[in-house]
Amino acid sequence: MLKVIEVLAESDKSWEAAAANAVADAAKTVRGIKSINVKNFQATVENGKITKYRINAKIAFALE
């Protein structure tokens, strides 16, 4: 059986790095992570350049 949590994460490098941050942060308190499903992508723009990449994602993990 799997449980799903919704998380928000960001990075100043890329959306892929934001997803990796989401998994790394969730792994601090959740064991058995099986997958991540990125729902939304957002970015903060300053002076015509992207400064923060943000994602809203669902992380699935196995219940013990």
C-alpha positions as a LaTeX table, in Angstrom:
\begin{tabular}{lrrr}
\hline
Residue & $x$ (\AA) & $y$ (\AA) & $z$ (\AA) \\
\hline
Met1 & 0.00 & 0.00 & 0.00 \\
Leu2 & 1.25 & 3.48 & $-0.88$ \\
Lys3 & 0.56 & 6.85 & 0.68 \\
Val4 & 0.87 & 10.15 & $-1.21$ \\
Ile5 & 1.90 & 13.53 & 0.20 \\
Glu6 & 1.93 & 16.86 & $-1.60$ \\
Val7 & 5.06 & 19.01 & $-1.32$ \\
Leu8 & 6.41 & 22.34 & $-2.53$ \\
Ala9 & 10.09 & 22.78 & $-3.34$ \\
Glu10 & 12.41 & 25.26 & $-5.03$ \\
Ser11 & 15.89 & 25.64 & $-6.44$ \\
Asp12 & 17.92 & 28.44 & $-7.95$ \\
Lys13 & 19.32 & 26.03 & $-10.60$ \\
Ser14 & 16.47 & 24.16 & $-12.36$ \\
Trp15 & 13.11 & 22.44 & $-12.01$ \\
Glu16 & 14.96 & 19.12 & $-11.95$ \\
Ala17 & 17.01 & 20.35 & $-8.97$ \\
Ala18 & 13.77 & 21.49 & $-7.29$ \\
Ala19 & 12.36 & 17.97 & $-7.72$ \\
Ala20 & 15.56 & 16.48 & $-6.28$ \\
Asn21 & 15.27 & 18.88 & $-3.33$ \\
Ala22 & 11.67 & 17.76 & $-2.76$ \\
Val23 & 12.69 & 14.11 & $-2.60$ \\
Ala24 & 15.74 & 14.81 & $-0.41$ \\
Asp25 & 13.70 & 16.87 & 2.06 \\
Ala26 & 10.88 & 14.31 & 2.19 \\
Ala27 & 13.40 & 11.50 & 2.73 \\
Lys28 & 14.45 & 13.15 & 6.00 \\
Thr29 & 11.13 & 12.13 & 7.59 \\
Val30 & 9.62 & 9.56 & 5.20 \\
Arg31 & 10.99 & 6.11 & 4.35 \\
Gly32 & 10.29 & 4.00 & 1.28 \\
Ile33 & 9.80 & 6.76 & $-1.30$ \\
Lys34 & 8.75 & 5.16 & $-4.59$ \\
Ser35 & 7.96 & 8.04 & $-6.96$ \\
Ile36 & 7.45 & 11.76 & $-7.51$ \\
Asn37 & 4.79 & 13.27 & $-9.77$ \\
Val38 & 5.41 & 16.93 & $-10.55$ \\
Lys39 & 2.08 & 18.74 & $-10.90$ \\
Asn40 & 2.99 & 22.39 & $-11.44$ \\
Phe41 & 6.02 & 24.39 & $-12.47$ \\
Gln42 & 6.55 & 28.03 & $-11.47$ \\
Ala43 & 9.45 & 30.45 & $-11.68$ \\
Thr44 & 10.34 & 33.76 & $-10.09$ \\
Val45 & 11.74 & 36.30 & $-12.52$ \\
Glu46 & 13.90 & 39.32 & $-11.66$ \\
Asn47 & 15.42 & 41.68 & $-14.23$ \\
Gly48 & 14.35 & 39.41 & $-17.07$ \\
Lys49 & 16.02 & 36.30 & $-15.65$ \\
Ile50 & 14.69 & 33.30 & $-13.74$ \\
Thr51 & 15.96 & 33.42 & $-10.17$ \\
Lys52 & 13.94 & 30.59 & $-8.53$ \\
Tyr53 & 12.45 & 27.41 & $-9.98$ \\
Arg54 & 9.48 & 26.06 & $-7.99$ \\
Ile55 & 7.47 & 22.86 & $-8.21$ \\
Asn56 & 4.35 & 21.45 & $-6.63$ \\
Ala57 & 4.64 & 17.66 & $-6.52$ \\
Lys58 & 3.14 & 14.49 & $-5.11$ \\
Ile59 & 5.50 & 11.98 & $-3.51$ \\
Ala60 & 4.39 & 8.37 & $-3.08$ \\
Phe61 & 5.88 & 6.10 & $-0.43$ \\
Ala62 & 5.25 & 2.61 & 0.90 \\
Leu63 & 3.51 & 2.20 & 4.23 \\
Glu64 & 5.25 & $-0.10$ & 6.68 \\
\hline
\end{tabular}
